[in-house]
């Protein structure tokens, strides 16, 4: 969420910056509502002051006057709440502004390739897809999962189920021991305030799985990513400067309706309603955002380097970034069967955008200031399984286990 004072003082700049994010902002609509809202608040406060003065008087003749003022205050409050609701509808849907070094463009076509890393293997045979590999050894089962849950779910069995667990443990060990992230095991169900804090609500409600509870005061949702509970660990808090940076890592299932992806990636494990992901979150001082984003990117790519999986990095354009991000790097892995790179991680700096929604501040010599938040996949487990199976496949249908994974795979040489 944006600083409303900064917004009202820079309406044209916000209009321009938001247009770069494919968002049409109406400055006049906002300005009219904002002025009306402030006028009503001012009138209400003035009447409240009058009532306070009257209440101190011992004159009984002021009782009726005080009662009349109370009625006026109530009417103003009702009117102001209606205007505030309209104003919030604008504020809550405004995406974050992109940093100046983010390429301007409408979509992924304007993304900037930063570099390609690793060596793409040349096979002496036609490489199979992860669907074929898993079907041949009966360790990836889509048919049964459809009977159990419907489309966009999968059942992993035997050694590929072990591979999933091995990759999770391998990544958690790297991020905690080499990169000093604190491992967290968070709730998988959160309330609407928490979802609002990281920007999933209200804009992306159609993508969320809501849980129905009897007699619940607040709505509850399955987490779409561990970013949600991890970032909200600092909600409504005042952190000492000495406690920053804070870095968290978690492995959790993620649940997404994929409402906007009808017809996309319907086959295989690329786009699922439920998938595991190892998530990285950093809470830092605003001045450290840029360096922390580079650090997080390095932490995520180190996993691919250790597994010898080819990848590339893209700097996303203004039109391709997520709602809460001010700058995002995408990491894409090479998928032999498709002869192209596929996204496996987005590492984003969100500045104070999420912190303002959460009410998360830190105390420094200048007073209290909003923290900055960053998040990134370190990495998406399902897509990492796909990349590992396809890049390490052999002509006989077996898959070679990378040396760094063998201790997590009961010292197996292959699947």
MARTOR-147621 format. One record per residue (C-alpha): x, y, z; residue number from 1. Coordinates in nm, 4 decimals, decimal comma. Example, Ala and Ser with C-alpha at 12.3 -4.5 7.8 and 13.67 -1.06 7.14 Angstrom:
! MARTOR-147621
+----------+----------+----------+-----+
!     east !    north !       up ! num !
+----------+----------+----------+-----+
!   1,2300 !  -0,4500 !   0,7800 !   1 !
!   1,3670 !  -0,1060 !   0,7140 !   2 !
+----------+----------+----------+-----+
***
This chain:
! MARTOR-147621
+----------+----------+----------+-----+
!     east !    north !       up ! num !
+----------+----------+----------+-----+
!   0,0000 !   0,0000 !   0,0000 !   1 !
!   0,1172 !   0,3514 !  -0,0729 !   2 !
!   0,1739 !   0,6471 !   0,1571 !   3 !
!  -0,1480 !   0,8436 !   0,1019 !   4 !
!   0,0267 !   1,1757 !   0,1722 !   5 !
!   0,2902 !   1,0999 !  -0,0917 !   6 !
!   0,0160 !   0,9941 !  -0,3308 !   7 !
!  -0,1923 !   1,3111 !  -0,2960 !   8 !
!   0,1186 !   1,5285 !  -0,3406 !   9 !
!   0,2348 !   1,3441 !  -0,6562 !  10 !
!  -0,0809 !   1,2481 !  -0,8421 !  11 !
!   0,0555 !   1,2875 !  -1,1949 !  12 !
!   0,3752 !   1,0979 !  -1,1160 !  13 !
!   0,1711 !   0,8102 !  -0,9719 !  14 !
!  -0,0525 !   0,8129 !  -1,2785 !  15 !
!   0,2529 !   0,7805 !  -1,5047 !  16 !
!   0,4277 !   0,5136 !  -1,2952 !  17 !
!   0,1076 !   0,3113 !  -1,2573 !  18 !
!   0,0382 !   0,3291 !  -1,6312 !  19 !
!   0,3780 !   0,1614 !  -1,6803 !  20 !
!   0,2343 !  -0,1252 !  -1,4755 !  21 !
!  -0,0719 !  -0,1512 !  -1,7012 !  22 !
!  -0,2871 !   0,0083 !  -1,4324 !  23 !
!  -0,5221 !   0,2939 !  -1,5124 !  24 !
!  -0,5282 !   0,5376 !  -1,2221 !  25 !
!  -0,7844 !   0,8198 !  -1,2121 !  26 !
!  -0,6223 !   1,1080 !  -1,0154 !  27 !
!  -0,9393 !   1,3191 !  -1,0168 !  28 !
!  -1,1528 !   1,0421 !  -0,8692 !  29 !
!  -0,8984 !   0,9848 !  -0,5942 !  30 !
!  -0,8483 !   1,3573 !  -0,5280 !  31 !
!  -1,2239 !   1,4255 !  -0,5015 !  32 !
!  -1,2772 !   1,1382 !  -0,2585 !  33 !
!  -0,9684 !   1,2265 !  -0,0569 !  34 !
!  -1,0702 !   1,5921 !  -0,0163 !  35 !
!  -1,4268 !   1,4984 !   0,0747 !  36 !
!  -1,2999 !   1,2425 !   0,3251 !  37 !
!  -1,0654 !   1,4897 !   0,4932 !  38 !
!  -1,3405 !   1,7543 !   0,5041 !  39 !
!  -1,5802 !   1,5153 !   0,6778 !  40 !
!  -1,3120 !   1,4100 !   0,9260 !  41 !
!  -1,2356 !   1,7754 !   1,0000 !  42 !
!  -1,6040 !   1,8576 !   1,0534 !  43 !
!  -1,6454 !   1,5558 !   1,2809 !  44 !
!  -1,3389 !   1,6466 !   1,4888 !  45 !
!  -1,4590 !   2,0053 !   1,5250 !  46 !
!  -1,7983 !   1,8885 !   1,6556 !  47 !
!  -1,6300 !   1,6404 !   1,8907 !  48 !
!  -1,4262 !   1,9282 !   2,0337 !  49 !
!  -1,7441 !   2,1351 !   2,0836 !  50 !
!  -1,9114 !   1,8438 !   2,2592 !  51 !
!  -1,6106 !   1,7981 !   2,4846 !  52 !
!  -1,6268 !   2,1627 !   2,5920 !  53 !
!  -2,0020 !   2,1347 !   2,6595 !  54 !
!  -1,9538 !   1,8187 !   2,8648 !  55 !
!  -1,7240 !   2,0061 !   3,1016 !  56 !
!  -1,9944 !   2,2660 !   3,1661 !  57 !
!  -2,2300 !   2,2195 !   3,4611 !  58 !
!  -2,5067 !   2,4030 !   3,2775 !  59 !
!  -2,7994 !   2,1594 !   3,2292 !  60 !
!  -2,9289 !   2,3655 !   2,9373 !  61 !
!  -2,6355 !   2,2316 !   2,7336 !  62 !
!  -2,7721 !   1,8755 !   2,7447 !  63 !
!  -2,9997 !   1,9140 !   2,4424 !  64 !
!  -2,7290 !   2,0988 !   2,2523 !  65 !
!  -2,4837 !   1,8156 !   2,3277 !  66 !
!  -2,7373 !   1,5567 !   2,2151 !  67 !
!  -2,7898 !   1,7408 !   1,8883 !  68 !
!  -2,4132 !   1,7546 !   1,8275 !  69 !
!  -2,3904 !   1,3789 !   1,8951 !  70 !
!  -2,6509 !   1,3142 !   1,6252 !  71 !
!  -2,4612 !   1,5349 !   1,3806 !  72 !
!  -2,1375 !   1,3510 !   1,4616 !  73 !
!  -2,3070 !   1,0172 !   1,3988 !  74 !
!  -2,4377 !   1,1301 !   1,0596 !  75 !
!  -2,0947 !   1,2645 !   0,9605 !  76 !
!  -1,9309 !   0,9405 !   1,0690 !  77 !
!  -2,1713 !   0,7328 !   0,8588 !  78 !
!  -2,1067 !   0,9518 !   0,5546 !  79 !
!  -1,7309 !   0,9500 !   0,6133 !  80 !
!  -1,7192 !   0,5696 !   0,6408 !  81 !
!  -1,8927 !   0,5385 !   0,3021 !  82 !
!  -1,6354 !   0,7717 !   0,1450 !  83 !
!  -1,3486 !   0,5941 !   0,3243 !  84 !
!  -1,4668 !   0,2607 !   0,1845 !  85 !
!  -1,4611 !   0,4028 !  -0,1699 !  86 !
!  -1,1175 !   0,5517 !  -0,1075 !  87 !
!  -0,9844 !   0,2220 !   0,0287 !  88 !
!  -1,1131 !   0,0416 !  -0,2794 !  89 !
!  -0,8789 !   0,2595 !  -0,4824 !  90 !
!  -0,5833 !   0,2407 !  -0,2425 !  91 !
!  -0,6000 !  -0,1360 !  -0,1853 !  92 !
!  -0,5903 !  -0,2129 !  -0,5590 !  93 !
!  -0,2969 !   0,0144 !  -0,6525 !  94 !
!   0,0115 !  -0,1982 !  -0,7339 !  95 !
!   0,3576 !  -0,1062 !  -0,6112 !  96 !
!   0,5611 !   0,1373 !  -0,8220 !  97 !
!   0,8518 !  -0,0082 !  -1,0192 !  98 !
!   1,2030 !   0,1151 !  -0,9449 !  99 !
!   1,3651 !   0,3342 !  -1,2093 ! 100 !
!   1,6027 !   0,0597 !  -1,3302 ! 101 !
!   1,3156 !  -0,1772 !  -1,4137 ! 102 !
!   1,2580 !  -0,2047 !  -1,7915 ! 103 !
!   0,9299 !  -0,0453 !  -1,9010 ! 104 !
!   0,7001 !  -0,2718 !  -2,1022 ! 105 !
!   0,3525 !  -0,4226 !  -2,1195 ! 106 !
!   0,4460 !  -0,7873 !  -2,0701 ! 107 !
!   0,7212 !  -1,0499 !  -2,0644 ! 108 !
!   0,8409 !  -0,9422 !  -2,4094 ! 109 !
!   1,0073 !  -0,6417 !  -2,2449 ! 110 !
!   1,1942 !  -0,8514 !  -1,9862 ! 111 !
!   1,5728 !  -0,8118 !  -1,9875 ! 112 !
!   1,7933 !  -1,1206 !  -2,0045 ! 113 !
!   2,0671 !  -1,0881 !  -1,7429 ! 114 !
!   2,2580 !  -1,4033 !  -1,8316 ! 115 !
!   2,2576 !  -1,7785 !  -1,8939 ! 116 !
!   2,4470 !  -2,0193 !  -1,6720 ! 117 !
!   2,5488 !  -2,3845 !  -1,6874 ! 118 !
!   2,5920 !  -2,6130 !  -1,9865 ! 119 !
!   2,2940 !  -2,7488 !  -2,1747 ! 120 !
!   2,3448 !  -3,1230 !  -2,2208 ! 121 !
!   2,3428 !  -3,2625 !  -2,5740 ! 122 !
!   2,1585 !  -3,5943 !  -2,5710 ! 123 !
!   2,2389 !  -3,8752 !  -2,8150 ! 124 !
!   1,8670 !  -3,9650 !  -2,8031 ! 125 !
!   1,5383 !  -3,7754 !  -2,7995 ! 126 !
!   1,4919 !  -3,6597 !  -2,4383 ! 127 !
!   1,1709 !  -3,7693 !  -2,2693 ! 128 !
!   0,9427 !  -3,5379 !  -2,0732 ! 129 !
!   0,9004 !  -3,5773 !  -1,6991 ! 130 !
!   0,5529 !  -3,7171 !  -1,7770 ! 131 !
!   0,7037 !  -3,9965 !  -1,9883 ! 132 !
!   0,9828 !  -4,0661 !  -1,7379 ! 133 !
!   0,7379 !  -4,0852 !  -1,4482 ! 134 !
!   0,4812 !  -4,2889 !  -1,6403 ! 135 !
!   0,7379 !  -4,5441 !  -1,7586 ! 136 !
!   0,8482 !  -4,6264 !  -1,4051 ! 137 !
!   0,4975 !  -4,5648 !  -1,2620 ! 138 !
!   0,6255 !  -4,3162 !  -1,0070 ! 139 !
!   0,4304 !  -4,0114 !  -1,1316 ! 140 !
!   0,0578 !  -4,0860 !  -1,1271 ! 141 !
!  -0,1896 !  -3,8358 !  -1,2720 ! 142 !
!  -0,4760 !  -4,0817 !  -1,3311 ! 143 !
!  -0,5252 !  -4,1681 !  -0,9637 ! 144 !
!  -0,4844 !  -3,8063 !  -0,8521 ! 145 !
!  -0,7621 !  -3,7045 !  -1,0941 ! 146 !
!  -0,9922 !  -3,9643 !  -0,9350 ! 147 !
!  -0,9006 !  -3,8353 !  -0,5888 ! 148 !
!  -0,8930 !  -3,4585 !  -0,6435 ! 149 !
!  -0,9464 !  -3,3609 !  -1,0060 ! 150 !
!  -0,7095 !  -3,2007 !  -1,2547 ! 151 !
!  -0,3891 !  -3,0138 !  -1,1626 ! 152 !
!  -0,2949 !  -3,2569 !  -0,8850 ! 153 !
!  -0,0350 !  -3,5339 !  -0,8877 ! 154 !
!   0,0691 !  -3,8387 !  -0,6856 ! 155 !
!   0,4426 !  -3,9087 !  -0,6574 ! 156 !
!   0,5520 !  -4,2587 !  -0,5610 ! 157 !
!   0,8552 !  -4,4517 !  -0,4444 ! 158 !
!   1,1876 !  -4,3004 !  -0,5527 ! 159 !
!   1,0358 !  -3,9829 !  -0,7033 ! 160 !
!   0,8452 !  -3,9234 !  -0,3781 ! 161 !
!   1,1800 !  -3,9709 !  -0,2040 ! 162 !
!   1,3360 !  -3,7250 !  -0,4520 ! 163 !
!   1,0794 !  -3,4619 !  -0,3551 ! 164 !
!   1,1647 !  -3,5014 !   0,0151 ! 165 !
!   1,5373 !  -3,5109 !  -0,0624 ! 166 !
!   1,5262 !  -3,1838 !  -0,2575 ! 167 !
!   1,3331 !  -3,0107 !   0,0220 ! 168 !
!   1,5833 !  -3,1224 !   0,2883 ! 169 !
!   1,8794 !  -3,0400 !   0,0635 ! 170 !
!   1,7533 !  -2,6851 !  -0,0001 ! 171 !
!   1,6645 !  -2,6202 !   0,3648 ! 172 !
!   2,0099 !  -2,7368 !   0,4727 ! 173 !
!   2,1815 !  -2,5075 !   0,2218 ! 174 !
!   1,9754 !  -2,2015 !   0,3091 ! 175 !
!   2,0095 !  -2,2474 !   0,6858 ! 176 !
!   2,3739 !  -2,3555 !   0,7104 ! 177 !
!   2,5342 !  -2,1656 !   0,4218 ! 178 !
!   2,3135 !  -1,8569 !   0,4024 ! 179 !
!   2,2004 !  -1,8138 !   0,7632 ! 180 !
!   1,8237 !  -1,8219 !   0,7092 ! 181 !
!   1,6150 !  -1,9180 !   1,0127 ! 182 !
!   1,3935 !  -2,2175 !   0,9397 ! 183 !
!   1,0250 !  -2,1697 !   1,0205 ! 184 !
!   0,7385 !  -2,4185 !   1,0215 ! 185 !
!   0,4393 !  -2,1861 !   0,9743 ! 186 !
!   0,0607 !  -2,2435 !   0,9739 ! 187 !
!  -0,0838 !  -2,3402 !   0,6369 ! 188 !
!  -0,4104 !  -2,1581 !   0,7122 ! 189 !
!  -0,4137 !  -1,7808 !   0,7693 ! 190 !
!  -0,6753 !  -1,5125 !   0,8202 ! 191 !
!  -0,7779 !  -1,2378 !   0,5793 ! 192 !
!  -0,5698 !  -0,9687 !   0,7559 ! 193 !
!  -0,2550 !  -1,1722 !   0,6907 ! 194 !
!  -0,3502 !  -1,2246 !   0,3251 ! 195 !
!  -0,4141 !  -0,8512 !   0,2936 ! 196 !
!  -0,0730 !  -0,7750 !   0,4436 ! 197 !
!   0,1224 !  -0,9364 !   0,1603 ! 198 !
!  -0,1174 !  -0,8238 !  -0,1124 ! 199 !
!  -0,3131 !  -1,1415 !  -0,1935 ! 200 !
!  -0,6367 !  -0,9739 !  -0,0828 ! 201 !
!  -0,8493 !  -0,8125 !  -0,2017 ! 202 !
!  -0,7127 !  -0,8019 !  -0,5579 ! 203 !
!  -0,6381 !  -1,1745 !  -0,6047 ! 204 !
!  -0,9227 !  -1,3289 !  -0,4083 ! 205 !
!  -1,0282 !  -1,5412 !  -0,7082 ! 206 !
!  -0,6957 !  -1,7291 !  -0,6936 ! 207 !
!  -0,7243 !  -1,8276 !  -0,3270 ! 208 !
!  -0,8656 !  -2,1390 !  -0,1609 ! 209 !
!  -1,0926 !  -2,0225 !   0,1211 ! 210 !
!  -1,1645 !  -2,2512 !   0,4171 ! 211 !
!  -1,5143 !  -2,2495 !   0,5662 ! 212 !
!  -1,5276 !  -2,2516 !   0,9463 ! 213 !
!  -1,8416 !  -2,2442 !   1,1579 ! 214 !
!  -1,8807 !  -1,9348 !   1,3765 ! 215 !
!  -1,5514 !  -1,7857 !   1,2595 ! 216 !
!  -1,5237 !  -1,4096 !   1,2970 ! 217 !
!  -1,2635 !  -1,3845 !   1,0223 ! 218 !
!  -1,2292 !  -1,5560 !   0,6870 ! 219 !
!  -0,9520 !  -1,8157 !   0,6591 ! 220 !
!  -0,7454 !  -1,9217 !   0,3569 ! 221 !
!  -0,4978 !  -2,1928 !   0,2594 ! 222 !
!  -0,1636 !  -2,0226 !   0,1955 ! 223 !
!  -0,0752 !  -1,9667 !  -0,1736 ! 224 !
!   0,2924 !  -1,9445 !  -0,0718 ! 225 !
!   0,4940 !  -1,9420 !   0,2519 ! 226 !
!   0,5717 !  -1,5779 !   0,1711 ! 227 !
!   0,2368 !  -1,4963 !   0,3345 ! 228 !
!   0,2987 !  -1,6284 !   0,6893 ! 229 !
!   0,6752 !  -1,5642 !   0,6823 ! 230 !
!   0,6451 !  -1,1955 !   0,5887 ! 231 !
!   0,3630 !  -1,1490 !   0,8383 ! 232 !
!   0,5837 !  -1,2707 !   1,1242 ! 233 !
!   0,6664 !  -0,9012 !   1,1727 ! 234 !
!   0,3133 !  -0,7619 !   1,1267 ! 235 !
!   0,2073 !  -0,4945 !   1,3771 ! 236 !
!   0,5519 !  -0,4895 !   1,5355 ! 237 !
!   0,8242 !  -0,2375 !   1,6158 ! 238 !
!   1,1633 !  -0,3966 !   1,5569 ! 239 !
!   1,4903 !  -0,2664 !   1,6948 ! 240 !
!   1,7364 !  -0,1641 !   1,4233 ! 241 !
!   1,9902 !  -0,4067 !   1,5684 ! 242 !
!   1,7507 !  -0,6951 !   1,4978 ! 243 !
!   1,7687 !  -0,6369 !   1,1221 ! 244 !
!   1,8113 !  -0,8044 !   0,8819 ! 245 !
!   1,5795 !  -1,0951 !   0,9597 ! 246 !
!   1,5837 !  -1,3876 !   0,7158 ! 247 !
!   1,3351 !  -1,6747 !   0,7157 ! 248 !
!   1,3031 !  -1,9961 !   0,5145 ! 249 !
!   1,0194 !  -2,2488 !   0,5074 ! 250 !
!   0,9133 !  -2,5495 !   0,3073 ! 251 !
!   0,5360 !  -2,5721 !   0,2736 ! 252 !
!   0,2667 !  -2,6941 !   0,0414 ! 253 !
!   0,1195 !  -2,4063 !  -0,1604 ! 254 !
!  -0,2421 !  -2,3893 !  -0,2763 ! 255 !
!  -0,3593 !  -2,1883 !  -0,5774 ! 256 !
!  -0,6739 !  -2,1972 !  -0,7882 ! 257 !
!  -0,4776 !  -2,0760 !  -1,0937 ! 258 !
!  -0,7961 !  -1,8939 !  -1,1907 ! 259 !
!  -0,6234 !  -1,6848 !  -1,4569 ! 260 !
!  -0,4438 !  -1,9747 !  -1,6274 ! 261 !
!  -0,7306 !  -2,1646 !  -1,7868 ! 262 !
!  -0,5944 !  -2,3858 !  -2,0637 ! 263 !
!  -0,2271 !  -2,3176 !  -1,9764 ! 264 !
!   0,0087 !  -2,6047 !  -1,8878 ! 265 !
!  -0,2745 !  -2,8508 !  -1,8322 ! 266 !
!  -0,0427 !  -3,1502 !  -1,8746 ! 267 !
!   0,2274 !  -3,2507 !  -1,6300 ! 268 !
!   0,3505 !  -3,0887 !  -1,3093 ! 269 !
!   0,4262 !  -2,7370 !  -1,4341 ! 270 !
!   0,1089 !  -2,5711 !  -1,3009 ! 271 !
!  -0,0623 !  -2,7392 !  -1,0059 ! 272 !
!  -0,3288 !  -2,6481 !  -0,7503 ! 273 !
!  -0,1037 !  -2,7952 !  -0,4779 ! 274 !
!   0,2767 !  -2,7992 !  -0,4823 ! 275 !
!   0,5729 !  -2,7741 !  -0,2453 ! 276 !
!   0,7991 !  -2,4722 !  -0,2424 ! 277 !
!   1,0964 !  -2,3625 !  -0,0347 ! 278 !
!   1,0425 !  -1,9922 !   0,0279 ! 279 !
!   1,2904 !  -1,7217 !   0,1303 ! 280 !
!   1,1825 !  -1,3989 !   0,3040 ! 281 !
!   1,3963 !  -1,1077 !   0,4221 ! 282 !
!   1,3045 !  -0,8152 !   0,6481 ! 283 !
!   1,5581 !  -0,5330 !   0,6095 ! 284 !
!   1,6215 !  -0,1611 !   0,6398 ! 285 !
!   1,5105 !   0,0275 !   0,3252 ! 286 !
!   1,8695 !   0,1196 !   0,2361 ! 287 !
!   1,9613 !  -0,2511 !   0,2133 ! 288 !
!   1,6918 !  -0,3575 !  -0,0354 ! 289 !
!   1,9120 !  -0,3660 !  -0,3459 ! 290 !
!   2,1967 !  -0,5624 !  -0,1881 ! 291 !
!   1,9531 !  -0,8033 !  -0,0197 ! 292 !
!   1,7801 !  -0,8738 !  -0,3508 ! 293 !
!   2,1152 !  -0,9625 !  -0,5082 ! 294 !
!   2,1954 !  -1,1818 !  -0,2074 ! 295 !
!   1,8614 !  -1,3638 !  -0,2274 ! 296 !
!   1,9081 !  -1,4221 !  -0,6014 ! 297 !
!   2,2487 !  -1,5749 !  -0,5298 ! 298 !
!   2,1012 !  -1,8010 !  -0,2589 ! 299 !
!   1,8341 !  -1,9320 !  -0,4973 ! 300 !
!   2,0665 !  -1,9850 !  -0,7956 ! 301 !
!   2,3251 !  -2,1606 !  -0,5781 ! 302 !
!   2,0864 !  -2,4577 !  -0,5565 ! 303 !
!   2,0831 !  -2,4949 !  -0,9352 ! 304 !
!   2,4601 !  -2,4572 !  -0,9547 ! 305 !
!   2,5098 !  -2,7333 !  -0,6966 ! 306 !
!   2,2737 !  -2,9590 !  -0,8930 ! 307 !
!   2,4369 !  -2,8635 !  -1,2277 ! 308 !
!   2,1062 !  -2,7616 !  -1,3844 ! 309 !
!   2,1307 !  -2,4948 !  -1,6594 ! 310 !
!   1,9370 !  -2,1742 !  -1,5937 ! 311 !
!   1,8933 !  -1,8148 !  -1,6980 ! 312 !
!   1,8015 !  -1,4944 !  -1,5124 ! 313 !
!   1,5611 !  -1,2286 !  -1,6375 ! 314 !
!   1,4895 !  -0,8839 !  -1,4964 ! 315 !
!   1,1126 !  -0,8500 !  -1,5288 ! 316 !
!   0,9520 !  -0,5524 !  -1,6967 ! 317 !
!   0,7026 !  -0,3178 !  -1,5316 ! 318 !
!   0,4140 !  -0,5061 !  -1,6949 ! 319 !
!   0,5274 !  -0,8539 !  -1,5895 ! 320 !
!   0,5985 !  -0,7997 !  -1,2188 ! 321 !
!   0,3800 !  -0,9140 !  -0,9315 ! 322 !
!   0,1385 !  -0,6767 !  -0,7570 ! 323 !
!   0,3551 !  -0,6075 !  -0,4478 ! 324 !
!   0,6949 !  -0,5983 !  -0,6199 ! 325 !
!   0,9074 !  -0,2953 !  -0,7047 ! 326 !
!   1,1739 !  -0,5078 !  -0,8783 ! 327 !
!   1,1821 !  -0,8775 !  -0,9690 ! 328 !
!   1,4339 !  -1,1244 !  -1,1066 ! 329 !
!   1,2994 !  -1,4496 !  -1,2534 ! 330 !
!   1,5129 !  -1,7628 !  -1,2540 ! 331 !
!   1,4284 !  -2,0064 !  -1,5332 ! 332 !
!   1,5570 !  -2,3643 !  -1,5667 ! 333 !
!   1,6266 !  -2,5492 !  -1,8906 ! 334 !
!   1,3629 !  -2,8110 !  -1,9775 ! 335 !
!   1,5034 !  -3,0455 !  -2,2480 ! 336 !
!   1,1697 !  -3,1928 !  -2,3629 ! 337 !
!   1,0351 !  -2,8436 !  -2,4348 ! 338 !
!   1,3678 !  -2,7084 !  -2,5602 ! 339 !
!   1,3201 !  -2,3911 !  -2,3566 ! 340 !
!   1,3628 !  -2,2321 !  -2,0151 ! 341 !
!   1,0833 !  -2,2367 !  -1,7558 ! 342 !
!   1,0396 !  -2,0198 !  -1,4476 ! 343 !
!   1,1374 !  -2,1835 !  -1,1183 ! 344 !
!   1,1740 !  -1,8788 !  -0,8949 ! 345 !
!   1,0882 !  -1,5105 !  -0,8670 ! 346 !
!   1,2996 !  -1,3018 !  -0,6299 ! 347 !
!   1,1350 !  -0,9682 !  -0,5514 ! 348 !
!   1,1980 !  -0,6526 !  -0,3552 ! 349 !
!   0,8732 !  -0,4997 !  -0,2264 ! 350 !
!   1,0159 !  -0,1940 !  -0,0502 ! 351 !
!   0,7767 !  -0,0696 !   0,2215 ! 352 !
!   0,4650 !  -0,1679 !   0,0216 ! 353 !
!   0,3825 !  -0,4805 !   0,2255 ! 354 !
!   0,5160 !  -0,3347 !   0,5513 ! 355 !
!   0,2705 !  -0,0461 !   0,5281 ! 356 !
!  -0,0172 !  -0,2926 !   0,4826 ! 357 !
!   0,1090 !  -0,4991 !   0,7777 ! 358 !
!   0,2041 !  -0,2128 !   1,0084 ! 359 !
!   0,5627 !  -0,3404 !   1,0414 ! 360 !
!   0,8181 !  -0,0812 !   1,1522 ! 361 !
!   1,1667 !  -0,0561 !   1,2975 ! 362 !
!   1,3084 !   0,1983 !   1,5387 ! 363 !
!   1,6122 !   0,4020 !   1,4327 ! 364 !
!   1,7768 !   0,7312 !   1,5264 ! 365 !
!   1,5184 !   0,9245 !   1,3202 ! 366 !
!   1,2202 !   0,7572 !   1,4867 ! 367 !
!   0,9953 !   0,4783 !   1,3592 ! 368 !
!   1,0151 !   0,3791 !   0,9932 ! 369 !
!   0,8539 !   0,1042 !   0,7862 ! 370 !
!   1,0784 !  -0,1961 !   0,7193 ! 371 !
!   1,1347 !  -0,3283 !   0,3678 ! 372 !
!   1,0418 !  -0,6819 !   0,2662 ! 373 !
!   1,1768 !  -0,9221 !   0,0046 ! 374 !
!   1,0708 !  -1,2705 !  -0,0996 ! 375 !
!   1,1813 !  -1,5404 !  -0,3391 ! 376 !
!   1,1437 !  -1,9087 !  -0,4168 ! 377 !
!   1,4446 !  -2,1028 !  -0,3142 ! 378 !
!   1,3133 !  -2,3094 !  -0,5095 ! 379 !
!   0,9758 !  -2,4416 !  -0,6356 ! 380 !
!   1,0075 !  -2,8157 !  -0,5678 ! 381 !
!   0,7812 !  -2,9559 !  -0,8396 ! 382 !
!   0,9525 !  -2,7653 !  -1,1164 ! 383 !
!   1,2921 !  -2,8594 !  -0,9735 ! 384 !
!   1,1893 !  -3,2266 !  -0,9920 ! 385 !
!   1,0944 !  -3,1748 !  -1,3577 ! 386 !
!   1,4279 !  -3,0078 !  -1,4361 ! 387 !
!   1,6320 !  -3,2707 !  -1,2526 ! 388 !
!   1,4515 !  -3,5684 !  -1,4096 ! 389 !
!   1,4779 !  -3,4310 !  -1,7619 ! 390 !
!   1,8336 !  -3,2962 !  -1,7481 ! 391 !
!   1,9731 !  -3,6088 !  -1,5770 ! 392 !
!   1,7888 !  -3,8727 !  -1,7805 ! 393 !
!   1,9625 !  -4,1605 !  -1,9545 ! 394 !
!   1,8713 !  -4,3444 !  -2,2739 ! 395 !
!   1,7495 !  -4,6525 !  -2,0809 ! 396 !
!   1,4925 !  -4,4360 !  -1,8990 ! 397 !
!   1,6835 !  -4,4139 !  -1,5703 ! 398 !
!   1,7759 !  -4,0820 !  -1,4067 ! 399 !
!   2,1177 !  -4,0168 !  -1,2542 ! 400 !
!   2,1182 !  -3,8704 !  -0,9005 ! 401 !
!   2,3550 !  -3,5718 !  -0,8573 ! 402 !
!   2,6337 !  -3,6433 !  -0,6085 ! 403 !
!   2,5224 !  -3,3671 !  -0,3684 ! 404 !
!   2,1798 !  -3,5343 !  -0,3374 ! 405 !
!   2,2906 !  -3,8929 !  -0,2815 ! 406 !
!   2,3084 !  -3,8712 !   0,0975 ! 407 !
!   1,9464 !  -3,7515 !   0,0943 ! 408 !
!   1,8495 !  -4,0375 !  -0,1414 ! 409 !
!   1,9770 !  -4,3342 !   0,0636 ! 410 !
!   2,2955 !  -4,3224 !  -0,1505 ! 411 !
!   2,1117 !  -4,4255 !  -0,4670 ! 412 !
!   2,3003 !  -4,3718 !  -0,7908 ! 413 !
!   1,9887 !  -4,3473 !  -1,0059 ! 414 !
!   1,6119 !  -4,3735 !  -1,0211 ! 415 !
+----------+----------+----------+-----+
***
